[in-house]
């Protein structure tokens, strides 16, 4: 059976991800932890939430420059 190289790489990545998840569950079981999916990637989930909040906060910051709605100086025409 011949596989396209992209399919082979995708299958190898899926296998690696499953093996990593299995090792994480086994490690949590040995240490007495729980096997909830969020617990495995809790650090990454927290980091992603912090980055989302920071991005939302910085999108509301206005830097110096002209205000396009400000009236122009000088006599009204």
N, C-alpha and C positions, 0 to 999 in steps of 0.2 A: 504494500500500500504506500503510495506516494502522497506526501503532504506539501502544500504550498509553504514556503518558508515563513510567511506571516502567520499562518495557522499553527505551525509548529512552535513558533515563539510565543504565541498567545496561550497555547496549551501548556508550555513549560512555565509561563508566568502564573497561570492558574494553579498548577501543581505546587509551585513554590509558595504561593499565598496560602493554600490549604495547609501545607506542612508547617508554615510559620504560625498559623492560627492554632493548629493542633498542639504544637510545642508550647504556645502561650497558655492554652487551656490546661495542659499537663503541669506546667510550672505553677499555675494558680492553684491547681488541686493539691500539689505537693506542699505548697506554702499555706494551705488552709483558706485560700481566698475563694471568692465566688467566680462562677464562670459566665457572668453576664457579658454580652457583647460589648457594651459600653465600657466595661472595666478593662478590657484588653487595650483599647485605644484611648483611654481616658485622658492621657496627657496630650495627645494630638487633638482630641475633641476640644479640650479646654483652650489650647493654643489657637485653634481655628476660631473659636468664639471671641477670643480677645482680639484677634486680627480683624474680624468682622466689625466689632465695636469701634476699633481704632479707625478703620476705613470709613465708617459711617460718620464718625466725629470729624475727621479731616475733610470730608466732602462738604461740610457746612462752613468751613473756615473761608473767610474772604480776605484776600491779600490786598495790599495797597494798589491804588490805581484809580482811574476815573470811574465814576459811577454813571452808567449810561442813562439813568433816569433823572440825573441832576439837571436843573435848568442851566442853560448857558448864560454866562454873564453878558452884560451889555444891554442896550436898549431893545425893547420888544418891537418886533417888526409888524 
